[in-house]
Amino acid sequence: MTDGSSSSFFPDFGLLLYLEELNKEELNKFKLLLKNETMESGCCQIPWAEVKKAKREDLANLMNKYYPGEQAWDVALKIFGKMNLKDLYERARAEINWTAHSLGPEDARTQEEQDEQEAVQGDGTEYRTQITEKYCITWDKKCLFGEPEDLHPGVAQKDQELLEHLFDVDVKTGEQPQTVVLQGPAGVGKTTLVRKAVVDWAQGNLYQQRFSYVFYLNAREINQLRERSFVQMISKDWPSTEGPIERIMSQPSSLLFIIDSFDELNFAFEEPESVLCEDWTQVHPVSFLLSSLLRKVMLPESSLLVTTRLTACKKLKPLLKNPHSVELLGMSKGAREEYIYQCFEDRKRALQVFNSLRSNEMAFSMCKVPLVCWLLCTCLEQQMEKGGDITLTCKTTTALFICYISSLFPPVDGNSPSLPSQTQLSSLCHLAAKGVWTMTSVFYRENLRKHGLSKSDVSIFLDLNILQKDMEYENCYMFTHLHVQEFLAAMFYMLQDSWGTKNSSFQSFEDLKLLLESNSYKDPHLTQMKCFLFGLLNEDRVKQLEKTFNCKMSLEIKWKILQWLEMMGNSEDFPAQVEFLELFFYLYETQDEAYISQAMSYFQKIVINICGKIHLLVSSFCLKHCQCLRTMKLSITMVFEKMLNSSPLAEIWRRDGGHITHCWQDLCSVLHTNEHLRELDLCHSNLNELAMKTFYQELRHPSCKLQKLLMRFLSFPDGCRDIASSLTHNQNLMHLDLKGSDVGDNGVKSLCEALKNPECKLQNLRLRRCHFTSLSGQHLSSSLLRNKSLTHLDLGSNWLQDDGVKLLCDVFRHPSCNLQDLGLMGCALTSMCCLDLASAILNNPHLQSLDLGNNDLQDDGVKILYEALRHPNCNIQRLGLEYCGLTSLCCQDLSCTLRSNQNLIKINLTQNTLGYEGIMKLCEVLRSPECKLKVLGVCKEAFDEEAQKLLEAVRVSNPQLIIERDCNDHSDEDVSWWRCP
């Protein structure tokens, strides 16, 4: 304490007593908040270095030193409030109030004057009362077309807790967010949650120490406003008894502005930041004011809470400064199950609906939104009452929404007056489609009029519960849910009379090609509409809709889509993981096997990353109808692992394990049902024992024509016995790549047993980085003696060492060894093995390619190799010596070799310190017509300027010679460019 008055106001040790109550984590958080706290004028910030290392007593002394008198307690109270330490805050506040009663008459008089001033200006009580009455949530107004109140979940406890901590300090960064984005799908409860925040604040239960005032701005109301000042814009709920609203704007750091439903705003937000408005009293277009607020040009110290759908995040995020995003996920799996059971009196029916919805992951995910869950349960119950099969209905989201839409319409009896005409339906679907494309879900009377929808037309759709009118904001209409709008938007494309003509009124969203070329990454707002469109290609569903709407729909689009797919199949740019997986999702929606077969006939190669049960479902369904595939690249993760662990979720997966197994069997059956399939890549997949057994069973099928199999980075707990057995059963299999897999010495032993079998026709075996040692040398050497088909063997990045290679070289020298290409890169070799390698080079006339890179051979070792290379019996064409510890001393021998060896055409010398002298010696022979080298692997940039000039001169004088650094991206087999033919 710095003066007597402060000592009399608070005990010296008072602050310390409160700091003592903080645990270690809370104390660190307190320090971070203290660091960020903006000081009153005339006060200095405490040096962070001192705060960071301070113990509780030191921290109390520092605060009393830098914030004299009451300031230390004001700061402490503010931080206690931000930390949500209500008990600590209340006790400290009570102590302050008690102490204040003991002040002298002069101080008391000052306090009395202050109270009188606040009474004149208003303390915010009236404002709190008014917005409590306005925004207090009453479910009877929110429930739609009969949705029971007791089924409305309100605000879940987890969401309430999320609300309380939205503006908490991030312990990792020490920053307190000023802008929070609450994002989530349509109907998940974003508006409900932020309105609850407004009410809770007004009732004194939320953000009391953080914000003095909270203002709620809704997009539907903002869209209808014209020019005004920002202060006028937020004054709509401000009581006159509170005094001028301008007085609170002078303390922007204590203000929170909630902008609800950003995705519904009809503004482009394209104004340059330099022209935006700082003055909240100036009159501007509302879009201009909102842009200024979001971009922190106006009231930059204030806090923002913005809600939006996920699809509008790309538009929102560039406007904001350091936003903190929180996603509202909707009902959990357990909550969805409980909700579904509450929808039915009959528990058997509830169980049937729950199981049927859960079997379709897309539909079950939609049920995170309470309204959608209730809609689907209602229509499925009606279908069950009519004796329908809900299992088939729940197979696709399209079938579910056809079921729901149909349930809204009365049975057709003649010319029912309550049914919309084809013209009315087309107008509504046109409105829906344009809305989906422009991410518009709220429509005003003018929008409806422009699409030819009169007041009576709108009434028909209101009565059918397809459209609904906003009860709060005038002239606002929307579809009962975004998915209903997306479904009708898809119908728009089915109602088109002709796809060949484009008149003057043609709009871009009417272009089918643009829709088909969209993808979920660039255009997430179009994904569900596109999914529904493919689902409507099913002729039985079209007939059902024609009966429901009493209208005529066209299937011409079905063949237009096939033409587009044919064009895509011929495009080199198409085979990307996301696009193929999306295509499978869309084709699955059709449930038309003949159509899928025709659609997939245009593709010879597919690349898919299957990382969930739903991916496996749609992929297996489509792939089993692919009859023209030649190459298939799959990565399977997050499917079978869930059946192995012990979490509660795993139990659900185990119960559904039969369905997963069936899908996997369908996918694997492609190995024998598709007679054209020649190559399969299963790299980076996590497959359990049952999945592997199923796969090997199909691999051994007599009709399997697979020639090339890549199983990199997999686990082989059986010691490769099954894959080894497959090598002898499938005589078409000629190429096997197990790079990065846990083969080990036991696995090599199993593979070698297969290689000895005359039924094995394998030609190319790649075992790079397969975790085996020199112990495998004996197994490999004995198998190579007996195997007549193997010509390419890659053993790189394994701990073979000199002893293991010596055993192999004994075989390589044998005249019956047919090996042509040997990879020993990174096998911990030294110059000690070079005599054996040289002998193998001399005695094996078949050996043409040898990779010894990343081994410590040094100059002495390669000198022995160069001598062998100069022998007339040597047929080596490609030699890899990358990173072998070579210097300029080896270059003279290499020059002699290049001059005399007419077969050597490619050599890799990258990452060796050859120096200027070495390059000079090499360049002499490279200019000679006797040198037949075509590719020299060196990094020109690694040499000095003079050496680079020499290399450039050689390149000019010998244009047939390629001089490039090593790169490994020219082949999916990880072979370097210099080894490629």
Secondary structure, 3 states (H helix, E strand, C coil): CCCHHHHHHCCCCHHHHHHHCCCHHHHHHHHHHHHHCCCCCCCCCCCHHHHHHCCHHHHHHHHHHHCCCCHHHHHHHHHHHHCCCHHHHHHHHHHHHHHHCCCCHHHHHHHHHHHHHHHHHCCCHHHHHHHHHHHCCCHHHHCCCCCCHHHCCCCCHHHHHHHHCCCCCCCCCCCCCCEEEEECCCCCCHHHHHHHHHHHHHCCCCCCCCCCEEEEEEHHHHCCCCCEEHHHHCHHHCCHHHCCCHHHHCCHHHEEEEEECHHHCCCCCCCCHHHCCCCCCCEECHHHHHHHHHCCCCCCCCEEEEEECHHHHHHHHHHCCCCEEEECCCCCHHHHHHHHHHCCCCHHHHHHHHHHHHCCHHHHHHCCCHHHHHHHHHHHHHHHHCCCCHHHHCCCHHHHHHHHHHHHCCCCCCCCCCCCCHHHHHHHHHHHHHHHHCCCCCEEHHHHHHCCCCHHHHHHHHHCCCEEECCCCCCEEEECCHHHHHHHHHHHHHCCCCCCCCCCCCCHHHCHHHHHHCCCCCCHHHHHHHHHHHHCCCHHHHHHHHHHHCCCCCCHHHHHHHHHHHHHHCCCCCCCHHHHHHHHHHHHHHCCHHHHHHHHCCCCEEEEEECCHHHHHHHHHHHCCCCCCCEEEEEECCCCHHHCCCCHHHHHHHHCHHHHHHHHHHHHCHHHHCCCCCEEECCCCCCCHHHHHHHHHHHCCCCCCCCEEECCCCCCCCCCHHHHHHHHHCCCCCEEECCCCCCHHHHHHHHHHHHHCCCCCCCEEECCCCCCECCHHHHHHHHHHHCCCCCEEECCCCECHHHHHHHHHHHHCCCCCCCCEEECCCCCCEHHHHHHHHHHHHHCCCCCEEECCCCECHHHHHHHHHHHHCCCCCCCCEEECCCCCCEHHHHHHHHHHHHHCCCCCEEECCCCECHHHHHHHHHHHHCCCCCCCCEEECCHHHCCHHHHHHHHHHHHHCCCCEEECCCCCCCCCCCCHHHCC
